[in-house]
Amino acid sequence: MQTQRLRSDSGMSDKAPENTTTSPLTAGMSTPVHISYMVTIVANLMAFGALKDNVAQFGLTVRQWRILGLLGQMGPLTLSDIAHTVHHEKSTLSRAAGELERRNLIEKRPNIRHKNSPLLSFTASGQALYDEIEPIFTAQAEKFADGLTSKEQKQLCELLDKLKHHAEEVRAFEGWETV
C-alpha cells in the first residue's frame, strides 16, 4: 500500500528483496513470502491448543483456547469482538463457543449495548480451568521464546505489532475480508 507507492514514487524497485536464509523449506522464496510462511508455521508450532498433550489434558481446540484466553485477558466480550480481535470467521468461533458453553465453561450474559449480541463470560468452572491453564500456557510460551535473547524478544514483539497493524491496514484498503 503506502510502501509500494513510496517505492514507485522514489524510483525504487517494486521487486521484493530475495530471502537470504538457507533453510531448504524456504529456499527460493522472496523475503515477504518467507515472512508470511514462517509466521504461520511458528504460530502453528506455538499454538497451545495444537499441542497433543494440552488437547489430551484439557480437551480444548485452538479456537476454544483463543476464546478462553481472550476472556481471561479482556473480560466478557461478544462473539463479534472476539472474531474481530483474532481475525477468525465468526461462524467458526460460534461453534467453538457453543462447545465451551455446552461444557459449562462460558455463559452468555445480556448485553445492554446490543440486545442481539450477548456477552460471553466465564462460568466458575471456566474461570477455574483458565486459572489452571494460564500458567502452563505462559511457561510453554517462555520455553518457545527462550531461543531468542530478551532484546530479540522485545524487537520481535515490536515488529509483529507493526506487521499486524500494517496487515490490517492493507486488508481494509484492499477490501480483503477474513474467511
GUKE-347791 format. One record per atom (N, C-alpha, C, O, CB): residue in one letter; atom name; x, y, z. Coordinates in pm, whole numbers. Each point is the difference from the previous one (the first is absolute). Glycine has a CB too. Layout:
! GUKE-347791
PT  res  atom      px      py      pz
PT    a    CA       X       Y       Z
...
//
This chain:
! GUKE-347791
PT  res  atom      px      py      pz
PT    m     N      84    -117       0
PT    m    CA     -84     117       0
PT    m     C      89     124       0
PT    m     O      48      40    -106
PT    m    CB    -233    -164     227
PT    q     N     208     185      -5
PT    q    CA      83     118       6
PT    q     C     143     -30     -40
PT    q     O      63      78     -72
PT    q    CB    -211      12     252
PT    t     N     202    -204    -134
PT    t    CA     137     -37     -33
PT    t     C      17     -13    -150
PT    t     O      99      47     -56
PT    t    CB     -78    -165     275
PT    q     N    -118      54    -285
PT    q    CA      10     -19    -144
PT    q     C      -6     135     -72
PT    q     O      74      23     -95
PT    q    CB    -180    -250     117
PT    r     N      18     317      26
PT    r    CA      -8     133     -63
PT    r     C     132      74      19
PT    r     O      47      65     -93
PT    r    CB    -295     -56     134
PT    l     N     308     -19      78
PT    l    CA     128      67      24
PT    l     C     106     -55     -93
PT    l     O      80      76     -56
PT    l    CB    -143     -37     295
PT    r     N      65    -171    -256
PT    r    CA     100     -59     -90
PT    r     C     -21      50    -142
PT    r     O      96      35     -69
PT    r    CB     -82    -239     216
PT    s     N    -139     207    -192
PT    s    CA     -30      43    -137
PT    s     C      37     146     -19
PT    s     O      57      38    -102
PT    s    CB    -242    -206      88
PT    d     N     151     252     116
PT    d    CA      27     142     -12
PT    d     C     148      31       7
PT    d     O      46      96     -62
PT    d    CB    -266     -52     164
PT    s     N     297    -124     -30
PT    s    CA     142      29      18
PT    s     C      87     -65    -107
PT    s     O     121      22      -3
PT    s    CB    -162      -2     246
PT    g     N     -20     -99    -329
PT    g    CA      76     -69    -102
PT    g     C      61    -130      49
PT    g     O      71     -67     -75
PT    g    CB     -25     287     -25
PT    m     N     -73    -255     226
PT    m    CA      51    -127      54
PT    m     C     -74    -115     -69
PT    m     O    -112      17     -47
PT    m    CB     168      90     271
PT    s     N       7    -220    -228
PT    s    CA     -61    -117     -61
PT    s     C    -115     -51      86
PT    s     O      11      -3     122
PT    s    CB     208     -55    -228
PT    d     N    -328      17      43
PT    d    CA    -113     -61      71
PT    d     C      28    -147      29
PT    d     O     -74     -64      75
PT    d    CB     -83     225    -185
PT    k     N     265    -214      52
PT    k    CA      33    -140      21
PT    k     C      50     -19     142
PT    k     O      87      74      47
PT    k    CB     -32    -104    -291
PT    a     N    -110     -71     312
PT    a    CA      41     -27     138
PT    a     C     143     -52       2
PT    a     O      43     -70     -92
PT    a    CB    -282      20     156
PT    p     N     314      84      43
PT    p    CA     136     -53      11
PT    p     C      -5    -151      19
PT    p     O     -96     -54      54
PT    p    CB     176     271      43
PT    e     N      24    -282    -142
PT    e    CA       5    -146      11
PT    e     C      28     -41     144
PT    e     O      66      71      75
PT    e    CB      13     -87    -312
PT    n     N    -130    -100     273
PT    n    CA      22     -56     132
PT    n     C     145     -46      10
PT    n     O      53     -61     -93
PT    n    CB    -296     -10     110
PT    t     N     307     101      94
PT    t    CA     140     -37      16
PT    t     C      18    -121      92
PT    t     O     114     -37      30
PT    t    CB     -53     275     -68
PT    t     N    -170    -301      84
PT    t    CA      14    -117      87
PT    t     C      38    -121     -83
PT    t     O     -16      -2    -122
PT    t    CB    -153      97     283
PT    t     N     219    -196     -93
PT    t    CA      44    -121     -69
PT    t     C     -93    -118      26
PT    t     O      32    -112     -40
PT    t    CB     202     195      55
PT    s     N    -347     -62      50
PT    s    CA     -92    -108      28
PT    s     C     -55     -60    -129
PT    s     O     -49      74     -86
PT    s    CB     -11      35     304
PT    p     N      69    -242    -233
PT    p    CA     -55     -61    -121
PT    p     C    -151      20     -12
PT    p     O     -56       1    -109
PT    p    CB     239    -170     118
PT    l     N    -248     186     106
PT    l    CA    -145      21       2
PT    l     C     -39     128     -70
PT    l     O    -104       8     -65
PT    l    CB      92    -135     279
PT    t     N      97     228    -201
PT    t    CA     -35     131     -55
PT    t     C      95      45    -111
PT    t     O      -6     115     -44
PT    t    CB     -90     -58     265
PT    a     N     181    -146    -267
PT    a    CA      95      35    -106
PT    a     C     -74      51    -123
PT    a     O     -98     -60     -44
PT    a    CB     260    -114     130
PT    g     N    -114     282    -140
PT    g    CA     -59      56    -121
PT    g     C    -119      92      25
PT    g     O     -49      63     -93
PT    g    CB     126    -265     -22
PT    m     N    -123     210     240
PT    m    CA    -112      89      30
PT    m     C      50     143      13
PT    m     O     111      24      48
PT    m    CB    -234    -211      69
PT    s     N      42     282    -161
PT    s    CA      33     140      26
PT    s     C     -15      25     150
PT    s     O     -65     -78      70
PT    s    CB     -13     149    -303
PT    t     N     138      33     281
PT    t    CA      -7      31     143
PT    t     C    -144      17      49
PT    t     O     -34     -56     104
PT    t    CB     258     166    -123
PT    p     N    -311     -36     -51
PT    p    CA    -138      12      49
PT    p     C     -73    -135       6
PT    p     O     -77     -24      93
PT    p    CB      73     254    -188
PT    v     N      26    -316      -3
PT    v    CA     -63    -132       2
PT    v     C      57     -83     115
PT    v     O     -74     -70      69
PT    v    CB      38      79    -319
PT    h     N     166       0     270
PT    h    CA      65     -70     111
PT    h     C     -62      44     133
PT    h     O     -31     -84      85
PT    h    CB     246      68    -219
PT    i     N    -232     147     153
PT    i    CA     -59      52     124
PT    i     C    -141     -56      20
PT    i     O     -32     -50     107
PT    i    CB     168     261    -129
PT    s     N    -217    -203     -81
PT    s    CA    -138     -49       9
PT    s     C      -3    -149      34
PT    s     O     -75     -43      87
PT    s    CB       3     217    -251
PT    y     N     154    -250      96
PT    y    CA       6    -145      19
PT    y     C      48     -35     140
PT    y     O     -61     -82      68
PT    y    CB     104      53    -313
PT    m     N      66      92     288
PT    m    CA      58     -35     129
PT    m     C     -85      49     117
PT    m     O      -6     -68     103
PT    m    CB     231      77    -209
PT    v     N    -291     106      94
PT    v    CA     -89      46     107
PT    v     C    -112    -101      20
PT    v     O     -37     -30     114
PT    v    CB      90     271    -167
PT    t     N    -107    -293     -55
PT    t    CA    -105    -101       9
PT    t     C      51    -128      65
PT    t     O     -66     -56      88
PT    t    CB     -42     154    -292
PT    i     N     224    -144     161
PT    i    CA      56    -123      56
PT    i     C      31      16     148
PT    i     O     -33     -87      81
PT    i    CB     128      29    -306
PT    v     N     -31     168     261
PT    v    CA      35      23     141
PT    v     C    -127      12      84
PT    v     O      -5     -53     111
PT    v    CB     219     169    -180
PT    a     N    -316     -47      18
PT    a    CA    -127      10      74
PT    a     C     -60    -138      22
PT    a     O     -51     -29     108
PT    a    CB      11     257    -207
PT    n     N      45    -313      -3
PT    n    CA     -52    -136      15
PT    n     C      81     -81     101
PT    n     O     -57     -74      80
PT    n    CB     -25      83    -317
PT    l     N     213       6     233
PT    l    CA      86     -72      94
PT    l     C     -22      44     144
PT    l     O       7     -82      92
PT    l    CB     161      57    -273
PT    m     N    -195     153     201
PT    m    CA     -12      54     134
PT    m     C    -143      -2      54
PT    m     O     -21      28     119
PT    m    CB     215     113    -171
PT    a     N    -292    -172     -31
PT    a    CA    -140       4      44
PT    a     C     -26    -101     111
PT    a     O      26    -119     -16
PT    a    CB     -94     192    -214
PT    f     N      19     -25     342
PT    f    CA     -25     -83     118
PT    f     C     -93    -117     -33
PT    f     O      25    -113      42
PT    f    CB       9     313     104
PT    g     N    -140    -172    -218
PT    g    CA     -99    -103     -33
PT    g     C      43     -94    -109
PT    g     O     -73     -93     -35
PT    g    CB     -98     251     104
PT    a     N     291    -137    -125
PT    a    CA      50     -89    -104
PT    a     C      98    -103      56
PT    a     O      46     -88     -73
PT    a    CB     -77     273     -93
PT    l     N      63    -175     294
PT    l    CA      89     -97      64
PT    l     C     -83    -117      52
PT    l     O     -90      19      81
PT    l    CB     255     164     -18
PT    k     N    -134    -304    -110
PT    k    CA     -80    -117      35
PT    k     C     -15     -20     150
PT    k     O    -108     -36      46
PT    k    CB     185     -67    -256
PT    d     N      29     127     286
PT    d    CA     -10     -15     146
PT    d     C    -103      96      59
PT    d     O     -75     -37      89
PT    d    CB     315     -36     -83
PT    n     N    -242     196     -57
PT    n    CA     -97      98      50
PT    n     C    -142     -39     -37
PT    n     O     -91      12      81
PT    n    CB     266     166    -100
PT    v     N    -194    -224    -103
PT    v    CA    -132     -42     -45
PT    v     C     -47    -119      85
PT    v     O    -115      -4      44
PT    v    CB     163      85    -280
PT    a     N      42    -177     258
PT    a    CA     -36    -117      81
PT    a     C     -33      40     144
PT    a     O     -95     -51      58
PT    a    CB     242     -92    -203
PT    q     N     -68     234     201
PT    q    CA     -21      38     140
PT    q     C    -122      88      19
PT    q     O     -74     -18      97
PT    q    CB     318       1     -63
PT    f     N    -266     112    -125
PT    f    CA    -105      99      22
PT    f     C    -117     -11     -97
PT    f     O    -106      58      24
PT    f    CB     282      89      63
PT    g     N    -158    -221    -196
PT    g    CA    -109     -19     -95
PT    g     C     -43     125     -72
PT    g     O    -118      16     -33
PT    g    CB      45    -198     175
PT    l     N     166     272    -169
PT    l    CA     -32     126     -67
PT    l     C      67       7    -136
PT    l     O     116     -37     -16
PT    l    CB    -141     149     238
PT    t     N     -50     -65    -320
PT    t    CA      57      25    -132
PT    t     C      70     136       2
PT    t     O     -10      75      97
PT    t    CB    -170    -215    -208
PT    v     N     252     170       4
PT    v    CA      67     129     -12
PT    v     C    -102     113      14
PT    v     O      24      95      75
PT    v    CB     154    -197    -223
PT    r     N    -288      94      77
PT    r    CA     -99     108       4
PT    r     C     -65      12     138
PT    r     O     -26     111      47
PT    r    CB     -18    -147    -291
PT    q     N      19     -77     309
PT    q    CA     -59       5     134
PT    q     C      97      67      97
PT    q     O     -41      82      83
PT    q    CB     -92    -290    -131
PT    w     N     262     174      40
PT    w    CA      98      63      87
PT    w     C      11     149     -30
PT    w     O      16      80      92
PT    w    CB     109    -296     -76
PT    r     N    -134     255    -143
PT    r    CA       8     143     -33
PT    r     C    -116      75      64
PT    r     O      18     111      51
PT    r    CB      97    -165    -269
PT    i     N    -233      -5     216
PT    i    CA    -116      64      65
PT    i     C      25      13     149
PT    i     O     -17     108      57
PT    i    CB    -138    -202    -233
PT    l     N     194     -17     241
PT    l    CA      26       5     144
PT    l     C     113      97      33
PT    l     O      -8      76      97
PT    l    CB     -71    -315     -77
PT    g     N     184     237    -101
PT    g    CA     113      89      23
PT    g     C     -40     147      -8
PT    g     O      42      81      83
PT    g    CB     107    -256    -175
PT    l     N    -231     209      -6
PT    l    CA     -45     139     -12
PT    l     C     -91      39     115
PT    l     O      11     110      54
PT    l    CB       7    -129    -301
PT    l     N    -109     -70     285
PT    l    CA     -88      31     113
PT    l     C      82      17     127
PT    l     O     -30      87      83
PT    l    CB    -158    -216    -191
PT    g     N     291      48     125
PT    g    CA      88      13     116
PT    g     C      79     129      -1
PT    g     O      25      58     106
PT    g    CB     -11    -303     -99
PT    q     N      24     289    -124
PT    q    CA      81     120     -13
PT    q     C     -85     127       2
PT    q     O      40     101      59
PT    q    CB     127    -233    -189
PT    m     N    -285     127      66
PT    m    CA     -77     122     -22
PT    m     C    -133       5      73
PT    m     O     -64     106       5
PT    m    CB     174     -94    -223
PT    g     N    -153    -124     274
PT    g    CA    -132      -2      64
PT    g     C    -109     -31    -101
PT    g     O      30     -36    -114
PT    g    CB      50     201     284
PT    p     N    -206    -151    -130
PT    p    CA    -112     -34     -89
PT    p     C       6      73    -134
PT    p     O      27     120      -6
PT    p    CB    -165    -161     209
PT    l     N     113     -35    -310
PT    l    CA       2      54    -136
PT    l     C    -114     -62     -80
PT    l     O     -49    -107      33
PT    l    CB     299     141     -22
PT    t     N    -291      34    -116
PT    t    CA     -94     -60     -94
PT    t     C      78     -90     -95
PT    t     O     122      12     -12
PT    t    CB    -281     188      28
PT    l     N      89    -289     -81
PT    l    CA      65     -86     -99
PT    l     C      58      85    -114
PT    l     O     106     -33     -53
PT    l    CB    -265    -155     111
PT    s     N      90     294     -95
PT    s    CA      52      90    -104
PT    s     C     130      66      44
PT    s     O      93      15     -79
PT    s    CB    -326      27       1
PT    d     N     240      -2     205
PT    d    CA     124      60      53
PT    d     C     115    -100     -11
PT    d     O     111      36     -40
PT    d    CB    -245     108     198
PT    i     N     106    -268    -122
PT    i    CA     103    -104      -4
PT    i     C      44     -24    -144
PT    i     O     119      -6     -29
PT    i    CB    -215    -102     236
PT    a     N      -1      94    -297
PT    a    CA      31     -25    -141
PT    a     C      85     114     -58
PT    a     O      95     -24     -73
PT    a    CB    -311    -106      49
PT    h     N     181     253      59
PT    h    CA      76     115     -49
PT    h     C     142       0      56
PT    h     O      95      31     -71
PT    h    CB    -309     100      53
PT    t     N     228    -164     144
PT    t    CA     130       4      66
PT    t     C      96    -105     -55
PT    t     O     117      28     -24
PT    t    CB    -229      57     229
PT    v     N      61    -208    -224
PT    v    CA      89    -109     -46
PT    v     C      -6     -23    -150
PT    v     O      68     -88     -52
PT    v    CB     -97     -17     275
PT    h     N     -53     182    -293
PT    h    CA     -12     -10    -146
PT    h     C     -38    -141     -44
PT    h     O      61     -58     -90
PT    h    CB     108     240      68
PT    h     N    -272    -235      87
PT    h    CA     -58    -128     -40
PT    h     C    -145      23     -40
PT    h     O     -63      95      45
PT    h    CB     218    -224     109
PT    e     N    -206      42    -238
PT    e    CA    -139       9     -40
PT    e     C     -90     -25     121
PT    e     O      23     -93      78
PT    e    CB      36      18    -312
PT    k     N    -159     159     248
PT    k    CA     -90      -9     114
PT    k     C     -69    -135       9
PT    k     O     -20     -53     109
PT    k    CB     -15     299    -124
PT    s     N      -4    -304     -99
PT    s    CA     -71    -128       3
PT    s     C      87    -113      55
PT    s     O     -49     -87      71
PT    s    CB     -86     164    -267
PT    t     N     264     -75     164
PT    t    CA      92    -100      52
PT    t     C      16      16     151
PT    t     O       0     -98      74
PT    t    CB     121      91    -295
PT    l     N    -108     130     265
PT    l    CA      11      27     143
PT    l     C    -131     -31      72
PT    l     O       1     -39     117
PT    l    CB     170     216    -165
PT    s     N    -282    -159     -21
PT    s    CA    -130     -30      59
PT    s     C     -10    -148      38
PT    s     O     -52     -34     106
PT    s    CB     -52     220    -240
PT    r     N     154    -272      47
PT    r    CA       0    -144      30
PT    r     C      88     -29     122
PT    r     O     -37     -79      87
PT    r    CB      -3      26    -331
PT    a     N     157     116     248
PT    a    CA      90     -20     113
PT    a     C     -63      53     129
PT    a     O       8     -65     105
PT    a    CB     191      82    -259
PT    a     N    -262     100     147
PT    a    CA     -65      57     118
PT    a     C    -118     -87      44
PT    a     O     -24     -16     120
PT    a    CB      93     246    -193
PT    g     N    -142    -285     -23
PT    g    CA    -111     -88      33
PT    g     C      46    -123      77
PT    g     O     -66     -44      94
PT    g    CB     -52     124    -297
PT    e     N     232    -135     163
PT    e    CA      55    -116      72
PT    e     C      46      41     140
PT    e     O     -20     -75      96
PT    e    CB      91     -27    -316
PT    l     N     -10     217     233
PT    l    CA      40      49     132
PT    l     C    -122      22      91
PT    l     O       4     -27     120
PT    l    CB     199     135    -223
PT    e     N    -309     -59      42
PT    e    CA    -124      21      77
PT    e     C     -60    -134      41
PT    e     O     -46     -15     113
PT    e    CB       4     231    -237
PT    r     N      42    -315      34
PT    r    CA     -51    -134      34
PT    r     C      81     -64     112
PT    r     O     -53     -77      81
PT    r    CB     -26      50    -318
PT    r     N     208      58     241
PT    r    CA      86     -54     106
PT    r     C      -7      84     128
PT    r     O      72     -27      97
PT    r    CB      80     -63    -274
PT    n     N    -238     190     177
PT    n    CA     -19      87     116
PT    n     C     127      77      37
PT    n     O      29      22     118
PT    n    CB    -203    -181     -36
PT    l     N     249     200    -184
PT    l    CA     122      78      23
PT    l     C     -24     149     -24
PT    l     O      66      84      60
PT    l    CB      70    -282    -126
PT    i     N    -231     230     -22
PT    i    CA     -41     139     -22
PT    i     C    -151       6       1
PT    i     O     -69    -101     -14
PT    i    CB     278     150    -121
PT    e     N    -258      73     152
PT    e    CA    -145      22      -4
PT    e     C     -27     130     -74
PT    e     O      87      87     -11
PT    e    CB    -121    -214     229
PT    k     N     -87     138    -266
PT    k    CA     -43     123     -67
PT    k     C     -72      87     104
PT    k     O     -84     -47      77
PT    k    CB      63     -70    -304
PT    r     N      57     245     226
PT    r    CA     -64      96      89
PT    r     C     -60     111     -85
PT    r     O      50      30    -108
PT    r    CB     111     -83     298
PT    p     N    -267     114    -140
PT    p    CA     -61     110     -77
PT    p     C     100     113     -23
PT    p     O      84      31      86
PT    p    CB    -309     -90      10
PT    n     N     213     120    -212
PT    n    CA      85     111     -38
PT    n     C     -89     122     -13
PT    n     O     -81       8     -93
PT    n    CB     249    -159     -27
PT    i     N    -155     247     210
PT    i    CA     -89     116      -4
PT    i     C      23      88    -123
PT    i     O     -88      76     -39
PT    i    CB      83     -81     288
PT    r     N     124      -5    -309
PT    r    CA      30      80    -120
PT    r     C     -63     -60    -126
PT    r     O     -46      74     -88
PT    r    CB     259      -2     195
PT    h     N    -214    -206    -116
PT    h    CA     -53     -68    -118
PT    h     C     -78    -122      46
PT    h     O      58    -102      36
PT    h    CB     135     183    -180
PT    k     N    -325     -70     142
PT    k    CA     -84    -109      52
PT    k     C      19    -131     -75
PT    k     O     -15    -107      59
PT    k    CB    -148     279       8
PT    n     N     196    -166    -196
PT    n    CA      15    -122     -80
PT    n     C     143     -55       0
PT    n     O      28     -97     -70
PT    n    CB    -213     179     -72
PT    s     N     273     -22     220
PT    s    CA     139     -44       4
PT    s     C      42     -17     146
PT    s     O      57      92      59
PT    s    CB      -5      27    -279
PT    p     N     -80    -235     277
PT    p    CA      29     -20     143
PT    p     C     150       1      28
PT    p     O      82     -25     -88
PT    p    CB    -292    -108     109
PT    l     N     243     164     102
PT    l    CA     138      -6      45
PT    l     C      32    -143      42
PT    l     O     -81     -65      66
PT    l    CB      74     306       9
PT    l     N     122    -288    -113
PT    l    CA      49    -129      45
PT    l     C      89      24     120
PT    l     O      84      90      -1
PT    l    CB     -97    -190    -233
PT    s     N      -5      20     337
PT    s    CA      82      14     119
PT    s     C      23    -137      61
PT    s     O     -71     -96     -32
PT    s    CB     -17     329      74
PT    f     N     186    -241      46
PT    f    CA      31    -126      66
PT    f     C    -111     -40      97
PT    f     O     -61      85      64
PT    f    CB     304     -34     -88
PT    t     N    -267    -180      33
PT    t    CA     -72     -56     114
PT    t     C     107     -24     107
PT    t     O     118      21     -25
PT    t    CB    -304    -132    -120
PT    a     N     145      68     262
PT    a    CA      99     -31     104
PT    a     C      93    -110     -48
PT    a     O     121       6      25
PT    a    CB    -284      61     155
PT    s     N     109    -168    -249
PT    s    CA      83    -109     -54
PT    s     C      96      50    -106
PT    s     O     115     -42      -5
PT    s    CB    -298    -119      53
PT    g     N     136     252    -132
PT    g    CA      85      56    -105
PT    g     C     112      84      58
PT    g     O     114      -7     -48
PT    g    CB    -310       8    -106
PT    q     N     166      78     256
PT    q    CA     103      82      64
PT    q     C     104     -90      66
PT    q     O     119      27      -7
PT    q    CB    -285     158      45
PT    a     N     119    -292      26
PT    a    CA      93     -94      65
PT    a     C      90     -67    -103
PT    a     O     120     -16      23
PT    a    CB    -288     -24     160
PT    l     N     112       1    -298
PT    l    CA      80     -63    -105
PT    l     C     101     100     -55
PT    l     O     117     -34     -19
PT    l    CB    -307    -119     -39
PT    y     N     147     276      32
PT    y    CA      92     102     -48
PT    y     C     113      22     100
PT    y     O     117       9     -38
PT    y    CB    -306     102     -88
PT    d     N     154    -102     253
PT    d    CA     102      22     104
PT    d     C      99    -117       6
PT    d     O     116      20      35
PT    d    CB    -282     115      96
PT    e     N     121    -254    -164
PT    e    CA      88    -117      -4
PT    e     C      90       3    -123
PT    e     O     118     -33       8
PT    e    CB    -291     -99     117
PT    i     N     116     171    -238
PT    i    CA      73      -4    -128
PT    i     C      97     116     -16
PT    i     O     109     -18     -53
PT    i    CB    -304     -98     -45
PT    e     N     158     234     142
PT    e    CA      78     120     -29
PT    e     C     147     -12      40
PT    e     O      86      38     -79
PT    e    CB    -294      92     109
PT    p     N     242    -181      89
PT    p    CA     142     -13      32
PT    p     C      72    -103     -88
PT    p     O     119      15     -29
PT    p    CB    -174      50     262
PT    i     N     -15    -168    -276
PT    i    CA      59    -101     -90
PT    i     C      23      63    -137
PT    i     O     106     -18     -60
PT    i    CB    -222    -170     185
PT    f     N      17     263    -173
PT    f    CA      12      71    -127
PT    f     C     120      96       4
PT    f     O      80       4     -93
PT    f    CB    -330     -22      58
PT    t     N     260      95     144
PT    t    CA     109      96      15
PT    t     C     135     -70       1
PT    t     O      94      45     -66
PT    t    CB    -247     106     193
PT    a     N     164    -262     -53
PT    a    CA     126     -75       6
PT    a     C      37     -54    -138
PT    a     O     117       3     -38
PT    a    CB    -165     -65     277
PT    q     N     -50      12    -314
PT    q    CA      28     -51    -134
PT    q     C      44     113     -92
PT    q     O      94     -16     -77
PT    q    CB    -261    -168     111
PT    a     N      99     299     -26
PT    a    CA      38     115     -83
PT    a     C     142      44      32
PT    a     O      76      36     -90
PT    a    CB    -317      36      79
PT    e     N     277     -74     140
PT    e    CA     135      38      40
PT    e     C     104     -98     -55
PT    e     O     108      40     -42
PT    e    CB    -201      66     249
PT    k     N      60    -236    -205
PT    k    CA      92    -100     -56
PT    k     C      22      24    -149
PT    k     O     113      -7     -48
PT    k    CB    -189    -159     220
PT    f     N     -31     195    -243
PT    f    CA      14      27    -143
PT    f     C      84     125     -24
PT    f     O      83       3     -91
PT    f    CB    -305    -112      50
PT    a     N     201     212     122
PT    a    CA      69     127     -20
PT    a     C     145      -4      49
PT    a     O      78      89     -33
PT    a    CB    -297      26      56
PT    d     N     255    -217      54
PT    d    CA     137     -11      52
PT    d     C     105      -9    -109
PT    d     O     119      19      27
PT    d    CB    -214    -130     171
PT    g     N      56      81    -319
PT    g    CA      94      -4    -111
PT    g     C      47     137     -42
PT    g     O      89      13     -84
PT    g    CB    -198    -220       8
PT    l     N      50     310     133
PT    l    CA      36     138     -31
PT    l     C      50      69     127
PT    l     O     -43     -34     110
PT    l    CB    -128      42    -297
PT    t     N     259      88     172
PT    t    CA      43      81     115
PT    t     C    -117      90      41
PT    t     O     -97      15     -74
PT    t    CB     342     -21      -2
PT    s     N    -235      65     193
PT    s    CA    -104      95      46
PT    s     C     -16     115     -98
PT    s     O    -111      43     -30
PT    s    CB     162    -103     269
PT    k     N      61     108    -289
PT    k    CA      -4     110     -98
PT    k     C     -70     -45    -128
PT    k     O     -82      73     -55
PT    k    CB     296      22     152
PT    e     N    -181    -215    -144
PT    e    CA     -64     -52    -123
PT    e     C    -149     -22      22
PT    e     O     -80      26     -90
PT    e    CB     296    -137      25
PT    q     N    -254      64     184
PT    q    CA    -142     -19      29
PT    q     C     -75     132      -8
PT    q     O    -108       8     -59
PT    q    CB     165    -203     207
PT    k     N       1     300     -90
PT    k    CA     -63     132      -4
PT    k     C      -9      51    -144
PT    k     O    -103      53     -42
PT    k    CB     191      -4     274
PT    q     N      21     -66    -308
PT    q    CA       0      43    -140
PT    q     C    -106     -75     -79
PT    q     O     -72      59     -80
PT    q    CB     317      -5      96
PT    l     N    -253    -186       6
PT    l    CA     -99     -80     -72
PT    l     C    -141      47      33
PT    l     O     -85      11     -89
PT    l    CB     242    -206      90
PT    c     N    -184     222     127
PT    c    CA    -132      51      38
PT    c     C     -32     130     -73
PT    c     O    -111      17     -52
PT    c    CB     136    -125     278
PT    e     N      71     198    -231
PT    e    CA     -20     127     -69
PT    e     C     -23     -21    -149
PT    e     O     -88      63     -59
PT    e    CB     232      50     230
PT    l     N     -65    -200    -232
PT    l    CA     -16     -27    -143
PT    l     C    -133     -69     -31
PT    l     O     -65      33     -99
PT    l    CB     314     -50      79
PT    l     N    -289     -78     104
PT    l    CA    -127     -68     -23
PT    l     C    -118      95      18
PT    l     O     -97      -6     -76
PT    l    CB     200    -209     153
PT    d     N     -95     304      23
PT    d    CA    -105     101      17
PT    d     C      -8      89    -124
PT    d     O    -109      32     -48
PT    d    CB     144     -35     298
PT    k     N      81      44    -300
PT    k    CA       5      86    -119
PT    k     C     -56     -75    -122
PT    k     O     -78      56     -77
PT    k    CB     280      65     171
PT    l     N    -163    -247    -111
PT    l    CA     -48     -80    -112
PT    l     C    -150     -22       8
PT    l     O     -70      10    -101
PT    l    CB     293    -123      89
PT    k     N    -274      82     131
PT    k    CA    -144     -20      19
PT    k     C     -77     126     -37
PT    k     O     -99      -5     -73
PT    k    CB     145    -162     256
PT    h     N       0     281    -132
PT    h    CA     -67     127     -29
PT    h     C      -1      27    -151
PT    h     O    -102      39     -56
PT    h    CB     172      50     282
PT    h     N      43    -110    -290
PT    h    CA       8      24    -144
PT    h     C     -89     -98     -78
PT    h     O     -68      39     -94
PT    h    CB     303      48     124
PT    a     N    -235    -215      11
PT    a    CA     -85     -99     -67
PT    a     C    -147      38      13
PT    a     O     -77     -17     -95
PT    a    CB     249    -162     141
PT    e     N    -212     230      70
PT    e    CA    -139      45      18
PT    e     C     -31     117     -91
PT    e     O    -108       7     -59
PT    e    CB     113     -85     297
PT    e     N      90     171    -252
PT    e    CA     -19     114     -90
PT    e     C     -12     -45    -145
PT    e     O     -87      47     -74
PT    e    CB     216      97     233
PT    v     N     -43    -236    -200
PT    v    CA      -3     -49    -138
PT    v     C    -133     -70     -27
PT    v     O     -64      25    -103
PT    v    CB     315     -52     103
PT    r     N    -293     -60      91
PT    r    CA    -128     -69     -19
PT    r     C    -116      99     -13
PT    r     O     -86     -15     -86
PT    r    CB     176    -181     215
PT    a     N     -90     296     -43
PT    a    CA    -107     100      -6
PT    a     C       6      77    -131
PT    a     O    -103      22     -64
PT    a    CB     106      -3     315
PT    f     N     115      24    -291
PT    f    CA      18      76    -122
PT    f     C     -41     -81    -123
PT    f     O     -66      51     -90
PT    f    CB     252      75     199
PT    e     N    -147    -253    -110
PT    e    CA     -29     -87    -116
PT    e     C    -141     -58       5
PT    e     O     -50     -52    -100
PT    e    CB     291      -3      89
PT    g     N    -307      63     127
PT    g    CA    -132     -59      14
PT    g     C       5    -151      17
PT    g     O     -97     -69     -29
PT    g    CB       8     253    -108
PT    w     N     202    -234     185
PT    w    CA      16    -145      20
PT    w     C     -55     -39     136
PT    w     O      47      48     103
PT    w    CB     158     -50    -251
PT    e     N    -302     -83     147
PT    e    CA     -62     -46     125
PT    e     C      58    -132      41
PT    e     O      45     -78     -84
PT    e    CB    -255     199      28
PT    t     N     210    -148     187
PT    t    CA      43    -129      53
PT    t     C    -109    -103     -29
PT    t     O    -119      30      12
PT    t    CB     258      81     170
PT    v     N     -97    -232    -219
PT    v    CA     -97    -106     -25
PT    v     C     -46     -63     128
PT    v     O     -82     -92      -2
PT    v    CB     186      49    -218
//
